[in-house]
């Protein structure tokens, strides 16, 4: 995906190139196991060992890597050029086999093009590092291949093999058997790339729009100053419950997974205790193993100490999601924002229902804050269709399309609200022939236990009595002739709230209500 956030102009220009309507196009396999025929058994057991740790490498014996009946060369080279980590099982047979060497060339090319690609050479049998120097003997085979295969260039093969000499490698001769060697390979892989166990976001409509909105804001912001996210960029996002803040965090964690080599973490506040959150951050942001965390991190203080030591080593994406009005979550967020030094080009996203929490409690500058992007009208239609199991709008009659668009319009509150769209989609039902305009009433929704209503109630109950009264006055009694905020404030002051000392006081209260419910 993207290469680096350091060059802002090139980063922004790449935004439109990253997604052509399919932002989920991440590499299918982060890890590639390259081997020759004689190492097939060792490679297959290594693949099983990695699969047991939730890593699913490209391995030519797996149907998900090379499906039966389909062309394989292009799949192999595509996977080789896109992987994060190439495990190269070197042996005499490897160095004298055409396909493994072509894979090696693809790895080296990819590494030159992007520093994100890493190569882990493993010397099998009696092979030693100095054996890689004698390419003259090997080139006899290579010259024969080059005569009948235009993909073979002896000079490129030599350069690829020589490139391995400067890479720290594992050698079987230093281990007590194959089991110990495979165990060390797995440990090395886990320290380099966290296992990929993340929520599926393929169903989320408008991923590309959401991604571009947020990443453009990140590109506009400079590195954090010494007192706030040192070396990192930070963006605060606010918005009412159900507008899509948590979904946005999951989407970004998914789409930035390749860019940050798996060092992405979505911490949802309120879902677990502090120590569990720290354990998750240590595993996903620093590569600490589950065993290490459970054995050595016994309390929050030890967790923070470990994070301070490890965080500067590699750039990360961190989402601190749903900052609430609970001081406990504030303290944890402040530790991430003020107590850690990040690797250059790390990015931190903080979400909250309240803009005041972001700015006044956490100290995020207003210039770094934005409202959560709403979905577009086109994506709003897709949300309703998808919720009811409909593939596209073409299956609907003209009357059904009219009802659909009316339902979508009802959820436009200065932007389309995803959760409200799903409430009305449920009211419409999965059978378009039964759709009726008369059934579309958010205020009379049959599903009164829906999360939208419970979260709206929570927001309302948190208001002071005075603000609740103003909220209800605006909702129930605003005259139709009121057409803008200034007229609304004048009407409130002259009729229902004459006790306010000035128009500015009313305007501030209305502004606060808008920030809370938007």
N, C-alpha and C positions, 0 to 999 in steps of 0.2 A: 504494500500500500504506500503510504507516505514514507519519505526517507528521514527527514529531519525538520524540526520546527525552527531551526536557528535562522535560516534564510527566509525572512517573512515574505518578501515579494514572491519568491518561487513557491513558497508554501501555499499562498493564497491562489496563485495561478493553477496550482495542481488540484485545487478543490473540485473544479469542474471536470477534471480528467479522471479523478478517482472513481466516480460513480456514473455509470451510464444507465441508471435505473436498477442496478443490481448491487447495492452496497454490501451484500453479504458474501461477495466473492473473495473470501479469505482462502488461503491455501488449505486444501483438504487434509494434508498431512504436514505437520510441523517437523517431523523427523523422517529421515530417509536412511534405511539400512542398505548399504551397498556391499555386495559380496560376490565372490566367484562361485562356480558350481560346487567345488569341493568344500566350501564353508557353509553349505546350505543348512546342515543340521544345527551348527552353532548359531547361525543367523536366525533360524526359526525359533530356537529356544530363547534367544535374546529378545525376539519380538514378543514372545509369550510373557517374558519377565516384565517388559515395558507395558504391555497391555494390562497386566495385573496392577500396575500403578496408574491406570487411566491415561496412558499415552498409547496412541494407535498409529504406529509408524507406517510409512510406505514400505511395503515388503512384497516382492514379486509373487509370493505364494498366497497372498491374501486377495480374495475376490474384490474387496473394496478398493484395492490398489490397481489390479489389472483384471477387469471383468472378462469373463470368457467370451470369445467370439468378437472381441473388439480390437482395433489396432493398438498395439502396445508401444511402439517406439516413441510416438508423440506424448503419450501419457507419462512414460518414464522421464523424458527430458523436461517436461513441464513440471513434474513433481520435484525433480532434481534442482531446477532453477528457482523454485519457490519456497523450498523448505527453510526452516530456521537452522536446523542442525543436520549435518550429514555424518553418519557413523560409517567410517570407511574401514572395512575388515580386510586389512592388507595381508597378503601371503604371496608366495611364489606364483601360485596359480592366478591370483588377482592380477599381478603385473604382466602376466602372459595371456590375459583374456581380454578380448576386444570390448565387450559390453561394459564390464566394470570400469575400464579405463575411460570410455566415453562418458560414463556417469561422473567420474572424477573430474574430467575436463569441464563438464557442466557445473559442478560445484565450484571449481576455481573461478570460472567466468562469473558466476553469480556473486561470489565473494568480492571480486574486483568491482562489480557494479554496485554492490550494497554491503556495507559493513555489518548488516543484520545477520548475514549468513555465517555460520561457524562450522568448522570441520574438525571432527574428532577421529584421528587415525588410531587404529588398534592393530598392533603388530602380532600376527598369529604364528604359531609354530616357532621355528628358530630364527625367523626374520628379525633383523636388527636395524636401527636407524642408518648405519653406514651402508647397508645394502641398497638404500635408495639412491646412493650417489652413482652407482655403476649403471647408468642408463645406456651406455654404448652396447653392452651385451643384449639388453632388452630391445634396443632399436632394430635389431635384425628382424624380429617378428613384426614390428610395427611397420617397417618398410614394405613388407609383403602385403600387409593389410591395405596400406595406402594405395597400392597399385590398382586395387579393385573396389575401394570404398572411398568416395570423395569426402566423407566426413572425417577421415583420418589424416591428421597432420602431425608428423613426427615431432616437429619442434614444439607443438602445443602439448603433446603427450609428455615430452621431457620436462617442459616448464611446470606442468601440473604435478608430476611426481616430485620434482625438486622443491616445489612450494610446500610440500608436506614436511620437509626437513626442519623448517623453522617453527613448526606447530608442536606444542607439548602433546605427547602421545602416550598411550598405554601399550605395554609390551607383555605378552603372555608369559615370557620367560621369567618375569618378576613375580608371578603369582603361583600359588599352590593349586594348580588345576583350573579347569574351565569354569567351574561354578564360582570360584572366587573372582575370576576375571569378569564374568558377566555381572556379578554383584557390584563390582566397582564401576563398571560401565553404567549400570542403572543409577547408582548413587551420583555419578558425575552428571548424567543427563538431568536428574531431578534438581541438581543444584544450578543447572543452566536454564532449564525451561520448566516452569510449574505445570503440573497436570492440567489439562483443559476440561474443567467441569463447570460449565456456565449455563445460565438460562438460555433457552432457545428464543431468538427474537425474529425468526423468519416471518412470523405472522404480523409483525408491527407495521402498520401502514405509515408511509411518509418518513422512512428511515433516512433517506438521502437528504430530504429537506431539513430534518432535525439536526443531522450531523453537520451540514454546511453552516447552519445558523450558529451553532455553538462553536465550531472550530474557527469560523471567521472571527468571532469575538476573541477567542484565544490568540489568534494571530495579530489582533490589534493591541494586545496588552504586553507590556514589557515584563522582564523577569522580576520576581518578587524582591523587594528590598530586604535588608538584613533582619527587620523585625517581623516579616510576614512571608512565609513560604520561600525562604532563601533559595535562589537559583531556579525557582519554579514560576510558572504562570498560574494565576488563579482567577476563576470566574464564579460568581455567586448567582444562582438562579432561584427566583421566587415565583409563587403562583398558588392559587387555590387548590384544595384537595381534588385529585382526579384529573388535573390538567395535563399530567404526563411527566412529572419530574422524575419519579422512580423508573418509569419506562425509558426515559432519556438516559439515565445512568446506565441501565442495562445495555441499551443500544451502543453507547459509546464504549463501554467495557468490551463489548463483542467486536466492534469495528476497529478498535485501536489495539486489539490483541496482537496482531502481527507487528504493527509499528513499534510497540514497546516490548516485543519478544516475550509476551506472556506476563509481563510485570504490570498487570492491571488489577485493581481491587475496588469493589463496590461495597462500602460499609453502610448498611441500612440501620440507622439509629432506632432504638426501641425494640429491635427484634431479638437481641441477646445481650448478655452482660458484657462489661468492659473487657474482661480477660479473654472471653471468646472472640471479641472483635479484634483484640490485639493479636491473638493467635492467627486469625485469618489474615490480617495485614502482614504479619511476619512471613507466613507461607507464600502469599501471593505476590508481595512486593519485593521480598528479599531472597526467596528461594529456600528458606529454612524448611527442613523436612518436618513432617508430622512427628516423627520420633524425637527429633531435637527439641521441638517446641514443648512437647508433653514432658520430656525428661528434665529440661533445664529452665523453662520459664514457669516459675511457681507463683508469681504474683504480677500485678500491673507494673510495679516499679522495674522489675527485671525485664518485662516486655518492652517498656519505653527505652531502657538502656540499650537493649539489643537493636531496636529500630534506629536509634541515634548512630550506632556504630555502622550499620549496614546500608541505610538509606542513601548516602552519598555515592554509593558504588555504581548504581545503574539507574537510568532515567525511568520514571514510572508514570502511570496514570492512576490517580486516586479520586474516587467519588465519595464524598461525605454526604449521605443522602438523608433528607427529611429532618434537618435540624429543628428540634421542637422548642417548646418553652420550658423544658426541664433543664435546670442548671447542670445536672450530671452530664448530659450530652454536650452542653456548652464547653465544659472543662475538657472533655475528650477531644472535641474539635479544635479547641485552642492549642492543645498539645501538638496536634498535627500541623496547625498553621504557624505556630510560633516556636515550638520546641524542637523542630527537626531541620536539618540542612538537607536539601534535595540535590540530586544530580542535575546538571545543567539540562534544560529543555524538558524537565518533568512538567506535568500539568495537573492541577488540582481543581476539582469541581465541587462546589458546596451548594446544596439545595435546602430551601426552607419555604414554608407557607408564608412567612413574614419577611418582608424586605428589611424591617427594623432589626430583626434578629441577625441578619447578614451584616448590616452596616453598623448598628449601634452596639450589639452584643459581641459579635465576632471581629469587628473592626475591618471588614472588607470595604475598600473604597467604593463609593457610588459608581465611579467610572468602570468598575469591574463587575457590576451587577446588571442583570437583565431579567425581564419577565420570561418565563418558560415559553418557548415558541409554541404557538397553536398549530394544529394541523391545518392544511389547506382545504379548500372546499372540495377539491377532487379526492383527497384522501379521506375526508369526512364521509363522502358517499361510499368509498370502499370499506370503511369501518362498519357501516350499517349492513352492507351486503355481506361482508365476511362474517359478521356476528350471526347472520341468519343463514349461513351456509350457501350463499349464492355466489357463483363464480364471477359474473359481470353483469352490467346493466342491460346488455343486449337481450337478456332472457325476459325482460319486463315489458309489459304493454305501455302505451303512452300514458294511460291513466295511472298505472302503478309507478311510473317514473315521476309523475307529478307529485304523488303522495310521498315518494321517497325524498324528493327535493324539499318539500314542505317540512318533513321531519328534520332534515339537515338544517334548514333555516331556523328552526326553533332552538337549535343548540348553538347559535351564533351569538356569543356574548362579547362582541369585539374580537372574536376569534372562536373557532369551533372547539367545543369541550368534549374530549374523547369519552369520558365516563357518562356524560349526559346523552351522547350519541348512542351508547350501548343500552341505556335505559329505554330510549324510544325505539331502538331496534327490537328490544324484547317485546315492547307493546305491539309493534307491527306483527311480529311472529314470523315463522319460517315459511309460511304459505302465502305468496304474494296475492293469490286470488281472494284472500280474506282481508286484505289491507283496507282500512277505512280511515279517512281523515279524522272522523269523530273520535277515534280511539287514542289520538295523540294528545295527551295531557301530562306534562311532567309533574304538575302539582297533584294529579290524581293517579299517579302511577300505581299499578296494582302491586308492584314489587317494592313495598315501602321499606323493606329491610335491606334494600340495595345499599352498597357502600357509599354511593353518592349522597344519599339522604342522611346517613349516620354521620358522615364527615361534615356535611353542611351544618348539621345540628351541633356538632362539636365546636365548629368555628363560632356559631352564634352564641353558644353558652359561655364562651370565653370572653365575650364582650362585656364591658361594664353596663350597668342598667341604663345609663344615659345613651350609650352608643347603640344598645339594643332598641331603645325607643326610636332613635333617629333612623335606624335600619328599617324598622317596621313602617315608620311614617313614609319613607321614600318608596318602599315596596308597595304600599297599599293606597296611598293618597296623592301621589304626585300627579298634578293635572296634565292633560295631554298637550297643553300649550307650552309646557316647559320643554325646551329643545336643546339646552346645553347646560354644562355644569354651573356656569355663572348664574343663569336664571334659576336653577335648582337651589343654589345657596340663598339667593334673594327671597325666593318663595319660602324656604325653611325659616329664615330669620323673621320675615314679616307675618308668618301665620303660626306655625307650630312650635317654633323655638325662639320666641322674642327675648328670652333671658340671656341669649348670647350677646356679649358686649360689642362685637364688631363683625362685619362681613368676613374679615380675614379669619376670625375664630371659627365661624361656620365652615369656611372653605377648608381649613386645616382638618376639621373633623370629617368632612366629606372625603377629603383626600385620604385620610386614614382608613375609612370604611372601604374605599375603592381598592386600596392596597391589600386589605385583608381578604376581600371576597373576589378579587379579580382572578 
